[in-house]
């Protein structure tokens, strides 16, 4: 029996503890304009599922309740492309319903494919993968393989790709061999665990931010999002500051976010979560699977440091964290053993994600393929700042939030405050963080009026 990877085990535990939900679904929706060969599409999906074991893996339990991976043989894996007719006005609702699918990990393959037909030459293809079988880095190989298989099947051929050098089960066994036993002081897991145990000792929980409603006893994971942007000129200023200080763009933006959370009342000891690709071997690059790990950036802001000093701290901690990236986040939680609560995410409640995955490109003969907007009404954290550079457009950002805690107007103001903080620190990198203004013009006028009246 093949055990779960550490990352899979955490999602399995959450699934068992909270029950099936759409919180960890990864959706892609594609508008296909042109002549679609539905038989070729169905065959292509089956080809891709055959190629990537992770997409035909069930998570089952032995008689002792211990989970393991059960890879369905090709002749037992029969992925279907469900079809439905919709009107143009009904596309968004149909996509939303598909994305909300709740996978039964023990009996259902972790990929669902739905084809919405608007007309004979207009379709929307919805692919939904459970996170236990894929991650952001899986999007590019998935797109490439769907495109390759569809092109081949349109010609009546099987895809002529080379066999993958390894499968996800190989990675799972390799991960355990690489990390070793935590009880072995010479193991990688023991050495890296020691670093994180010291780095995250006594981390304050949860982050104290002003919310619109009290935190519920159990997080509902219902979410929404707002969009924001850093314009091209501002991005150029961030890039120049990063180059001058020997840091990355992501480090500048993480530091700015730490300042914002501090100025909003989060305290002087701020933790941020960030994803790290986890594909540390080139043989994993072309595989669909769950490799991404999460690391925690802890920033100390006591003493009103200069922003440049904060940047140095973030750079040093980020580089050290990168050297200790192999410890799965699931083990971090067990090692640090913070106060646990069903009402908030352990170790951090705000995540910062700088997306630098290869953009997925679907190239399907006879079809014009464009991405369809997908709304995922879930939230894994209190706040998730999701940013990506768009060539020629600057940075496009999405701020996902838990509706249990925040109103949309509040989150829109948080997003605009973040952009304002970035503008201030790149204009004057040597400024003290206490001088960074997070009030908007109208709020300053209200506070000034209250001060004059008092």
C-alpha positions as a Python dict, from the first residue, in 0.01 Angstrom:
ca = {
    (1, 'X'): (0, 0, 0),
    (2, 'X'): (129, 345, -96),
    (3, 'X'): (100, 601, 186),
    (4, 'X'): (-21, 953, 126),
    (5, 'X'): (226, 1235, 78),
    (6, 'X'): (239, 1471, 374),
    (7, 'X'): (38, 1732, 184),
    (8, 'X'): (-225, 1479, 81),
    (9, 'X'): (-257, 1357, 437),
    (10, 'X'): (-348, 1704, 562),
    (11, 'X'): (-620, 1745, 300),
    (12, 'X'): (-748, 1396, 373),
    (13, 'X'): (-767, 1483, 743),
    (14, 'X'): (-952, 1808, 671),
    (15, 'X'): (-1190, 1618, 445),
    (16, 'X'): (-1259, 1365, 720),
    (17, 'X'): (-1285, 1628, 994),
    (18, 'X'): (-1499, 1884, 811),
    (19, 'X'): (-1668, 1660, 554),
    (20, 'X'): (-1659, 1694, 175),
    (21, 'X'): (-1658, 2051, 47),
    (22, 'X'): (-1552, 2261, -251),
    (23, 'X'): (-1292, 2452, -48),
    (24, 'X'): (-1001, 2271, -209),
    (25, 'X'): (-1129, 2254, -566),
    (26, 'X'): (-910, 2393, -846),
    (27, 'X'): (-1125, 2498, -1144),
    (28, 'X'): (-1047, 2594, -1503),
    (29, 'X'): (-1318, 2705, -1746),
    (30, 'X'): (-1248, 2738, -2119),
    (31, 'X'): (-1469, 2888, -2387),
    (32, 'X'): (-1431, 2685, -2706),
    (33, 'X'): (-1539, 2864, -3020),
    (34, 'X'): (-1547, 2663, -3342),
    (35, 'X'): (-1611, 2304, -3449),
    (36, 'X'): (-1568, 2075, -3147),
    (37, 'X'): (-1509, 1702, -3187),
    (38, 'X'): (-1680, 1575, -2871),
    (39, 'X'): (-1565, 1216, -2919),
    (40, 'X'): (-1205, 1335, -2953),
    (41, 'X'): (-1244, 1547, -2639),
    (42, 'X'): (-1374, 1251, -2438),
    (43, 'X'): (-1089, 1033, -2563),
    (44, 'X'): (-836, 1307, -2482),
    (45, 'X'): (-959, 1335, -2123),
    (46, 'X'): (-921, 959, -2086),
    (47, 'X'): (-570, 980, -2233),
    (48, 'X'): (-470, 1245, -1977),
    (49, 'X'): (-617, 1048, -1687),
    (50, 'X'): (-428, 742, -1809),
    (51, 'X'): (-103, 944, -1830),
    (52, 'X'): (-124, 1099, -1481),
    (53, 'X'): (-186, 848, -1204),
    (54, 'X'): (-279, 1126, -962),
    (55, 'X'): (-601, 1188, -1161),
    (56, 'X'): (-716, 828, -1111),
    (57, 'X'): (-612, 788, -749),
    (58, 'X'): (-864, 721, -475),
    (59, 'X'): (-785, 788, -109),
    (60, 'X'): (-905, 482, 79),
    (61, 'X'): (-854, 349, 429),
    (62, 'X'): (-741, 15, 562),
    (63, 'X'): (-925, -163, 840),
    (64, 'X'): (-737, 44, 1097),
    (65, 'X'): (-849, 370, 941),
    (66, 'X'): (-508, 447, 791),
    (67, 'X'): (-534, 618, 450),
    (68, 'X'): (-342, 510, 143),
    (69, 'X'): (-337, 579, -230),
    (70, 'X'): (-527, 339, -451),
    (71, 'X'): (-439, 400, -816),
    (72, 'X'): (-712, 272, -1044),
    (73, 'X'): (-583, 63, -1336),
    (74, 'X'): (-644, 210, -1681),
    (75, 'X'): (-919, -40, -1755),
    (76, 'X'): (-1108, 67, -1440),
    (77, 'X'): (-1068, 443, -1483),
    (78, 'X'): (-1347, 572, -1704),
    (79, 'X'): (-1361, 951, -1680),
    (80, 'X'): (-1673, 1094, -1834),
    (81, 'X'): (-1728, 1429, -2001),
    (82, 'X'): (-2068, 1530, -1870),
    (83, 'X'): (-2264, 1748, -2110),
    (84, 'X'): (-2543, 2000, -2063),
    (85, 'X'): (-2717, 2257, -2281),
    (86, 'X'): (-2720, 2612, -2143),
    (87, 'X'): (-2820, 2956, -2259),
    (88, 'X'): (-2558, 3233, -2272),
    (89, 'X'): (-2714, 3387, -1963),
    (90, 'X'): (-2689, 3057, -1778),
    (91, 'X'): (-2317, 2994, -1826),
    (92, 'X'): (-2197, 3167, -1509),
    (93, 'X'): (-2447, 2981, -1289),
    (94, 'X'): (-2365, 2647, -1453),
    (95, 'X'): (-1991, 2702, -1405),
    (96, 'X'): (-2049, 2804, -1043),
    (97, 'X'): (-2246, 2484, -979),
    (98, 'X'): (-1973, 2271, -1138),
    (99, 'X'): (-1701, 2435, -931),
    (100, 'X'): (-1902, 2368, -614),
    (101, 'X'): (-1885, 1991, -668),
    (102, 'X'): (-1797, 1799, -351),
    (103, 'X'): (-1565, 1507, -426),
    (104, 'X'): (-1590, 1179, -240),
    (105, 'X'): (-1217, 1106, -229),
    (106, 'X'): (-1266, 738, -143),
    (107, 'X'): (-1491, 651, -437),
    (108, 'X'): (-1453, 927, -695),
    (109, 'X'): (-1160, 1017, -916),
    (110, 'X'): (-1041, 1370, -829),
    (111, 'X'): (-1117, 1516, -1174),
    (112, 'X'): (-1456, 1626, -1299),
    (113, 'X'): (-1513, 1737, -1659),
    (114, 'X'): (-1826, 1921, -1770),
    (115, 'X'): (-1904, 2043, -2123),
    (116, 'X'): (-2164, 2319, -2154),
    (117, 'X'): (-2310, 2363, -2502),
    (118, 'X'): (-2437, 2708, -2594),
    (119, 'X'): (-2467, 2637, -2966),
    (120, 'X'): (-2317, 2392, -3219),
    (121, 'X'): (-2001, 2605, -3242),
    (122, 'X'): (-1986, 2750, -2889),
    (123, 'X'): (-1902, 2549, -2577),
    (124, 'X'): (-1759, 2602, -2230),
    (125, 'X'): (-1536, 2326, -2092),
    (126, 'X'): (-1508, 2311, -1714),
    (127, 'X'): (-1228, 2110, -1551),
    (128, 'X'): (-1236, 2073, -1173),
    (129, 'X'): (-948, 1902, -991),
    (130, 'X'): (-944, 1839, -619),
    (131, 'X'): (-630, 1992, -466),
    (132, 'X'): (-529, 1649, -335),
    (133, 'X'): (-444, 1558, -697),
    (134, 'X'): (-309, 1886, -834),
    (135, 'X'): (-177, 2235, -768),
    (136, 'X'): (-100, 2560, -951),
    (137, 'X'): (209, 2408, -1108),
    (138, 'X'): (-8, 2133, -1257),
    (139, 'X'): (-202, 2374, -1481),
    (140, 'X'): (62, 2401, -1754),
    (141, 'X'): (127, 2026, -1800),
    (142, 'X'): (-248, 1958, -1784),
    (143, 'X'): (-315, 2216, -2059),
    (144, 'X'): (-33, 2083, -2274),
    (145, 'X'): (-145, 1722, -2244),
    (146, 'X'): (-514, 1794, -2308),
    (147, 'X'): (-413, 1990, -2619),
    (148, 'X'): (-176, 1720, -2743),
    (149, 'X'): (-424, 1439, -2687),
    (150, 'X'): (-714, 1627, -2847),
    (151, 'X'): (-508, 1708, -3158),
    (152, 'X'): (-409, 1343, -3193),
    (153, 'X'): (-761, 1210, -3137),
    (154, 'X'): (-903, 1450, -3396),
    (155, 'X'): (-681, 1266, -3646),
    (156, 'X'): (-786, 926, -3514),
    (157, 'X'): (-454, 865, -3338),
    (158, 'X'): (-342, 809, -2981),
    (159, 'X'): (-111, 1081, -2846),
    (160, 'X'): (253, 1006, -2917),
    (161, 'X'): (397, 1144, -2597),
    (162, 'X'): (683, 986, -2405),
    (163, 'X'): (600, 812, -2081),
    (164, 'X'): (647, 1025, -1771),
    (165, 'X'): (973, 940, -1591),
    (166, 'X'): (798, 912, -1253),
    (167, 'X'): (447, 913, -1110),
    (168, 'X'): (308, 1072, -795),
    (169, 'X'): (336, 752, -595),
    (170, 'X'): (711, 748, -674),
    (171, 'X'): (735, 1103, -540),
    (172, 'X'): (551, 1004, -222),
    (173, 'X'): (798, 727, -145),
    (174, 'X'): (1093, 947, -243),
    (175, 'X'): (969, 1225, -12),
    (176, 'X'): (967, 995, 288),
    (177, 'X'): (1309, 855, 200),
    (178, 'X'): (1456, 1204, 151),
    (179, 'X'): (1321, 1352, 471),
    (180, 'X'): (1399, 1049, 684),
    (181, 'X'): (1286, 989, 1037),
    (182, 'X'): (1235, 1289, 1261),
    (183, 'X'): (1380, 1086, 1549),
    (184, 'X'): (1707, 1049, 1357),
    (185, 'X'): (1914, 1359, 1446),
    (186, 'X'): (2105, 1327, 1117),
    (187, 'X'): (1793, 1330, 900),
    (188, 'X'): (1684, 1622, 682),
    (189, 'X'): (1350, 1631, 862),
    (190, 'X'): (1513, 1660, 1204),
    (191, 'X'): (1751, 1940, 1100),
    (192, 'X'): (1487, 2147, 924),
    (193, 'X'): (1229, 2082, 1193),
    (194, 'X'): (1469, 2221, 1450),
    (195, 'X'): (1491, 2548, 1256),
    (196, 'X'): (1113, 2588, 1232),
    (197, 'X'): (1057, 2494, 1594),
    (198, 'X'): (1279, 2784, 1702),
    (199, 'X'): (1159, 3027, 1434),
    (200, 'X'): (789, 2985, 1511),
    (201, 'X'): (806, 2932, 1887),
    (202, 'X'): (533, 3120, 2079),
    (203, 'X'): (389, 3275, 1766),
    (204, 'X'): (79, 3476, 1864),
    (205, 'X'): (-251, 3330, 1744),
    (206, 'X'): (-472, 3438, 1583),
    (207, 'X'): (-373, 3762, 1409),
    (208, 'X'): (-573, 4042, 1566),
    (209, 'X'): (-728, 4236, 1281),
    (210, 'X'): (-1043, 4449, 1304),
    (211, 'X'): (-1327, 4248, 1153),
    (212, 'X'): (-1688, 4330, 1075),
    (213, 'X'): (-1812, 4035, 1280),
    (214, 'X'): (-1675, 3827, 1568),
    (215, 'X'): (-1485, 3516, 1465),
    (216, 'X'): (-1725, 3215, 1469),
    (217, 'X'): (-1645, 2906, 1675),
    (218, 'X'): (-1599, 2710, 1352),
    (219, 'X'): (-1478, 2868, 1029),
    (220, 'X'): (-1738, 2840, 755),
    (221, 'X'): (-1487, 2866, 465),
    (222, 'X'): (-1739, 3063, 261),
    (223, 'X'): (-1551, 3324, 66),
    (224, 'X'): (-1564, 3597, -193),
    (225, 'X'): (-1301, 3815, -357),
    (226, 'X'): (-1224, 4164, -483),
    (227, 'X'): (-981, 4262, -756),
    (228, 'X'): (-709, 4525, -739),
    (229, 'X'): (-398, 4617, -936),
    (230, 'X'): (-53, 4774, -923),
    (231, 'X'): (-15, 4981, -1239),
    (232, 'X'): (293, 4939, -1462),
    (233, 'X'): (464, 5253, -1328),
    (234, 'X'): (423, 5135, -969),
    (235, 'X'): (554, 4791, -1062),
    (236, 'X'): (862, 4952, -1218),
    (237, 'X'): (921, 5139, -892),
    (238, 'X'): (887, 4816, -693),
    (239, 'X'): (1131, 4645, -929),
    (240, 'X'): (1384, 4925, -892),
    (241, 'X'): (1362, 4911, -512),
    (242, 'X'): (1402, 4533, -524),
    (243, 'X'): (1710, 4564, -744),
    (244, 'X'): (1863, 4838, -528),
    (245, 'X'): (1817, 4638, -207),
    (246, 'X'): (1907, 4292, -344),
    (247, 'X'): (1562, 4145, -290),
    (248, 'X'): (1282, 4011, -509),
    (249, 'X'): (960, 4187, -606),
    (250, 'X'): (771, 3938, -393),
    (251, 'X'): (983, 4029, -88),
    (252, 'X'): (902, 4398, -133),
    (253, 'X'): (530, 4324, -154),
    (254, 'X'): (539, 4082, 142),
    (255, 'X'): (713, 4348, 349),
    (256, 'X'): (452, 4605, 248),
    (257, 'X'): (177, 4364, 350),
    (258, 'X'): (338, 4310, 691),
    (259, 'X'): (342, 4688, 736),
    (260, 'X'): (-24, 4712, 641),
    (261, 'X'): (-127, 4441, 887),
    (262, 'X'): (78, 4609, 1160),
    (263, 'X'): (-82, 4947, 1090),
    (264, 'X'): (-429, 4790, 1093),
    (265, 'X'): (-375, 4665, 1447),
    (266, 'X'): (-225, 4323, 1387),
    (267, 'X'): (60, 4381, 1631),
    (268, 'X'): (439, 4376, 1604),
    (269, 'X'): (474, 4000, 1549),
    (270, 'X'): (318, 3917, 1213),
    (271, 'X'): (307, 3577, 1041),
    (272, 'X'): (225, 3536, 674),
    (273, 'X'): (181, 3212, 488),
    (274, 'X'): (319, 3168, 137),
    (275, 'X'): (311, 2878, -108),
    (276, 'X'): (631, 2730, -245),
    (277, 'X'): (624, 2512, -558),
    (278, 'X'): (782, 2202, -401),
    (279, 'X'): (892, 2065, -741),
    (280, 'X'): (1254, 2037, -638),
    (281, 'X'): (1344, 1782, -906),
    (282, 'X'): (1314, 1844, -1279),
    (283, 'X'): (1147, 1504, -1324),
    (284, 'X'): (842, 1646, -1142),
    (285, 'X'): (800, 1945, -1375),
    (286, 'X'): (566, 1776, -1624),
    (287, 'X'): (347, 1597, -1374),
    (288, 'X'): (-3, 1673, -1250),
    (289, 'X'): (10, 1631, -872),
    (290, 'X'): (5, 1799, -533),
    (291, 'X'): (359, 1922, -466),
    (292, 'X'): (309, 2275, -337),
    (293, 'X'): (415, 2333, 22),
    (294, 'X'): (348, 2624, 257),
    (295, 'X'): (609, 2815, 453),
    (296, 'X'): (561, 3082, 717),
    (297, 'X'): (727, 3424, 719),
    (298, 'X'): (746, 3571, 1068),
    (299, 'X'): (827, 3942, 1079),
    (300, 'X'): (924, 4142, 1384),
    (301, 'X'): (810, 4504, 1361),
    (302, 'X'): (869, 4621, 1717),
    (303, 'X'): (1071, 4940, 1761),
    (304, 'X'): (932, 5115, 1453),
    (305, 'X'): (1203, 4998, 1209),
    (306, 'X'): (1277, 5160, 876),
    (307, 'X'): (1119, 4986, 579),
    (308, 'X'): (1464, 4909, 439),
    (309, 'X'): (1551, 4726, 762),
    (310, 'X'): (1228, 4530, 736),
    (311, 'X'): (1321, 4437, 379),
    (312, 'X'): (1655, 4302, 497),
    (313, 'X'): (1481, 4096, 764),
    (314, 'X'): (1230, 3957, 514),
    (315, 'X'): (1507, 3872, 266),
    (316, 'X'): (1716, 3689, 525),
    (317, 'X'): (1420, 3495, 664),
    (318, 'X'): (1292, 3409, 318),
    (319, 'X'): (1627, 3269, 206),
    (320, 'X'): (1661, 3065, 524),
    (321, 'X'): (1307, 2938, 486),
    (322, 'X'): (1387, 2834, 129),
    (323, 'X'): (1678, 2628, 262),
    (324, 'X'): (1434, 2458, 500),
    (325, 'X'): (1143, 2420, 259),
    (326, 'X'): (1122, 2040, 265),
    (327, 'X'): (940, 2013, 598),
    (328, 'X'): (574, 1977, 505),
    (329, 'X'): (346, 2240, 655),
    (330, 'X'): (150, 1959, 818),
    (331, 'X'): (461, 1870, 1018),
    (332, 'X'): (523, 2236, 1105),
    (333, 'X'): (188, 2248, 1279),
    (334, 'X'): (267, 1931, 1472),
    (335, 'X'): (619, 2049, 1559),
    (336, 'X'): (525, 2400, 1675),
    (337, 'X'): (200, 2275, 1826),
    (338, 'X'): (27, 2613, 1854),
    (339, 'X'): (-307, 2658, 2024),
    (340, 'X'): (-556, 2486, 1795),
    (341, 'X'): (-898, 2612, 1704),
    (342, 'X'): (-1158, 2522, 1445),
    (343, 'X'): (-1220, 2894, 1398),
    (344, 'X'): (-890, 2987, 1231),
    (345, 'X'): (-605, 2845, 1026),
    (346, 'X'): (-301, 2734, 1233),
    (347, 'X'): (19, 2947, 1246),
    (348, 'X'): (-110, 3215, 1008),
    (349, 'X'): (-444, 3355, 895),
    (350, 'X'): (-327, 3574, 605),
    (351, 'X'): (-159, 3428, 298),
    (352, 'X'): (49, 3607, 37),
    (353, 'X'): (85, 3430, -299),
    (354, 'X'): (308, 3558, -581),
    (355, 'X'): (209, 3352, -883),
    (356, 'X'): (501, 3268, -1108),
    (357, 'X'): (376, 2937, -1250),
    (358, 'X'): (394, 2891, -1625),
    (359, 'X'): (69, 3017, -1773),
    (360, 'X'): (-139, 2726, -1911),
    (361, 'X'): (-186, 2738, -2288),
    (362, 'X'): (-459, 2535, -2454),
    (363, 'X'): (-403, 2492, -2829),
    (364, 'X'): (-683, 2279, -2974),
    (365, 'X'): (-715, 2246, -3353),
    (366, 'X'): (-1023, 2407, -3506),
    (367, 'X'): (-1103, 2596, -3186),
    (368, 'X'): (-1038, 2939, -3043),
    (369, 'X'): (-975, 2883, -2673),
    (370, 'X'): (-1022, 3162, -2417),
    (371, 'X'): (-1040, 3150, -2040),
    (372, 'X'): (-1380, 3198, -1884),
    (373, 'X'): (-1406, 3380, -1548),
    (374, 'X'): (-1449, 3139, -1258),
    (375, 'X'): (-1583, 3243, -920),
    (376, 'X'): (-1483, 3018, -630),
    (377, 'X'): (-1700, 3114, -331),
    (378, 'X'): (-1464, 2962, -74),
    (379, 'X'): (-1196, 3091, 162),
    (380, 'X'): (-922, 2883, 322),
    (381, 'X'): (-788, 3179, 523),
    (382, 'X'): (-909, 3508, 668),
    (383, 'X'): (-740, 3689, 380),
    (384, 'X'): (-549, 3568, 74),
    (385, 'X'): (-353, 3822, -132),
    (386, 'X'): (-305, 3655, -471),
    (387, 'X'): (-83, 3851, -712),
    (388, 'X'): (62, 3789, -1056),
    (389, 'X'): (254, 4004, -1302),
    (390, 'X'): (76, 4054, -1633),
    (391, 'X'): (314, 4171, -1907),
    (392, 'X'): (236, 4529, -2004),
    (393, 'X'): (-35, 4564, -1737),
    (394, 'X'): (157, 4569, -1410),
    (395, 'X'): (37, 4339, -1132),
    (396, 'X'): (-310, 4193, -1118),
    (397, 'X'): (-428, 4109, -768),
    (398, 'X'): (-719, 3926, -611),
    (399, 'X'): (-799, 3953, -242),
    (400, 'X'): (-998, 3652, -125),
    (401, 'X'): (-1171, 3687, 211),
    (402, 'X'): (-1383, 3496, 459),
    (403, 'X'): (-1736, 3631, 455),
    (404, 'X'): (-1778, 3514, 815),
    (405, 'X'): (-1546, 3799, 912),
    (406, 'X'): (-1550, 4073, 651),
    (407, 'X'): (-1790, 4277, 440),
    (408, 'X'): (-1702, 4342, 77),
    (409, 'X'): (-1662, 4718, 132),
    (410, 'X'): (-1413, 4652, 412),
    (411, 'X'): (-1204, 4423, 193),
    (412, 'X'): (-1207, 4671, -93),
    (413, 'X'): (-1063, 4929, 147),
    (414, 'X'): (-798, 4679, 267),
    (415, 'X'): (-696, 4621, -96),
    (416, 'X'): (-672, 4994, -168),
    (417, 'X'): (-474, 5047, 154),
    (418, 'X'): (-229, 4779, 41),
    (419, 'X'): (-170, 4958, -288),
    (420, 'X'): (-128, 5285, -95),
    (421, 'X'): (131, 5129, 138),
    (422, 'X'): (327, 4999, -161),
    (423, 'X'): (326, 5349, -314),
    (424, 'X'): (452, 5506, 7),
    (425, 'X'): (735, 5264, 78),
    (426, 'X'): (873, 5267, -276),
    (427, 'X'): (861, 5649, -275),
    (428, 'X'): (1052, 5664, 55),
    (429, 'X'): (1213, 5325, 137),
    (430, 'X'): (1392, 5468, 440),
    (431, 'X'): (1067, 5574, 610),
    (432, 'X'): (978, 5439, 952),
    (433, 'X'): (688, 5197, 929),
    (434, 'X'): (501, 5396, 1194),
    (435, 'X'): (482, 5690, 954),
    (436, 'X'): (304, 5490, 684),
    (437, 'X'): (-49, 5625, 644),
    (438, 'X'): (-327, 5368, 597),
    (439, 'X'): (-617, 5613, 621),
    (440, 'X'): (-809, 5719, 315),
    (441, 'X'): (-892, 6083, 254),
    (442, 'X'): (-1249, 6059, 379),
    (443, 'X'): (-1142, 5878, 695),
    (444, 'X'): (-882, 6143, 773),
    (445, 'X'): (-1147, 6413, 741),
    (446, 'X'): (-1381, 6228, 977),
    (447, 'X'): (-1107, 6176, 1236),
    (448, 'X'): (-993, 6537, 1206),
    (449, 'X'): (-1350, 6658, 1257),
    (450, 'X'): (-1391, 6436, 1565),
    (451, 'X'): (-1061, 6571, 1705),
    (452, 'X'): (-1166, 6933, 1649),
    (453, 'X'): (-1508, 6873, 1806),
    (454, 'X'): (-1361, 6703, 2114),
}
